[in-house]
Amino acid sequence: MKLKDLLKEGKKVNGVDLDDYAFDFQSYFAKKYKGKSILMWKLYVDSMTGTFYWSKSDSDVEVLATPYWEGEESLPVDIQNTDTGDYVSQTKYPLKFTGDMKKDEEAYIKVLRSVLSKIK
């Protein structure tokens, strides 16, 4: 294991382990929104990896956007062409964690709406 991974492991913010919170938040959000749509993009969750991906019936891309992926205070967004599997873009957005599920849900949706509204 690399030193940076050791330092990141068990990272606490305001006394809360970010990895634990990330898992709890992802579970909370997936349960609440799985199969529901935001701006006509429907949430799916990969059962093996827990990755959130958003799909729209009339689009040839899907958006991978899992909040707090790997316990990071960020939102990595990968836009992938569903026909070729190629990544169209990969961007990381800041997503600060407050420890309040409702506030973090609102922050995630705000970033997500911004991203999804720009995709044709």
C-alpha positions in Angstrom: 0.0 0.0 0.0 1.3 3.5 -0.9 2.0 6.1 1.8 -0.7 8.4 0.5 -3.2 5.6 0.8 -2.2 4.9 4.3 -2.5 8.5 5.2 -5.9 8.7 3.6 -7.2 5.6 5.2 -9.3 6.4 8.2 -9.5 10.1 7.4 -11.8 11.9 9.8 -13.6 15.1 9.3 -15.2 16.7 12.3 -14.6 13.4 14.1 -16.4 11.3 11.5 -14.6 8.6 9.5 -15.1 9.7 5.9 -15.0 6.2 4.5 -17.8 5.1 6.8 -19.8 8.2 6.1 -19.3 7.8 2.3 -20.7 4.2 2.5 -23.7 5.3 4.7 -24.4 8.3 2.5 -24.2 6.2 -0.7 -26.5 3.6 0.8 -29.0 6.3 1.9 -29.0 8.0 -1.4 -29.3 4.8 -3.5 -32.2 3.6 -1.4 -34.0 6.9 -1.8 -33.3 7.5 -5.5 -32.6 4.2 -7.2 -34.8 3.9 -10.3 -35.9 7.6 -9.9 -35.0 10.4 -12.3 -33.3 13.7 -12.1 -33.7 15.8 -15.3 -34.9 12.7 -17.0 -31.7 10.8 -16.1 -32.4 7.6 -14.1 -30.2 6.4 -11.4 -28.8 2.8 -11.5 -26.3 1.4 -9.0 -23.8 -1.3 -10.0 -24.4 -4.2 -7.6 -20.7 -5.2 -7.6 -18.9 -1.9 -7.2 -21.6 0.4 -5.8 -20.9 2.9 -8.6 -23.8 5.3 -9.3 -24.5 5.7 -13.0 -27.2 7.9 -14.6 -28.8 6.9 -17.9 -31.3 8.6 -20.2 -33.2 6.7 -22.8 -32.5 9.1 -25.7 -28.8 9.6 -24.9 -25.7 7.6 -26.1 -23.8 8.4 -22.9 -24.1 7.4 -19.3 -22.8 9.5 -16.4 -20.9 7.8 -13.6 -21.1 10.0 -10.5 -20.7 8.4 -7.1 -20.6 10.8 -4.2 -17.6 10.6 -1.9 -16.1 7.8 -4.1 -13.2 6.1 -2.2 -13.8 8.3 0.8 -12.8 11.5 -1.0 -14.5 14.9 -0.5 -15.2 15.1 -4.2 -17.5 14.0 -6.9 -15.7 12.3 -9.8 -17.9 12.5 -12.9 -17.1 10.2 -15.9 -19.2 10.6 -19.0 -19.0 7.4 -21.0 -20.2 6.6 -24.5 -22.5 3.6 -24.2 -21.8 2.3 -27.7 -18.0 2.4 -27.6 -17.2 2.4 -23.9 -14.9 5.4 -24.4 -14.8 8.2 -21.9 -16.1 11.4 -23.3 -14.9 13.4 -20.3 -13.6 12.9 -16.8 -13.9 15.7 -14.2 -13.7 15.9 -10.5 -16.0 18.3 -8.7 -15.5 19.5 -5.1 -18.2 17.9 -2.8 -17.5 18.9 0.8 -19.0 16.7 3.4 -21.0 18.2 6.3 -22.0 15.0 8.1 -25.7 16.0 7.6 -27.2 13.6 5.1 -29.9 16.0 3.9 -27.4 18.8 3.3 -25.0 16.5 1.5 -27.9 15.1 -0.6 -28.8 18.6 -1.7 -25.1 19.4 -2.5 -24.8 16.3 -4.5 -28.0 16.9 -6.5 -26.9 20.5 -7.1 -23.6 19.4 -8.7 -25.4 16.5 -10.5 -28.1 18.8 -12.0 -25.4 21.2 -13.2 -23.6 18.3 -15.0 -26.7 16.6 -16.4 -28.2 19.8 -17.7 -25.2 20.3 -20.0 -25.4 16.9 -21.7 -27.2 16.6 -24.9 
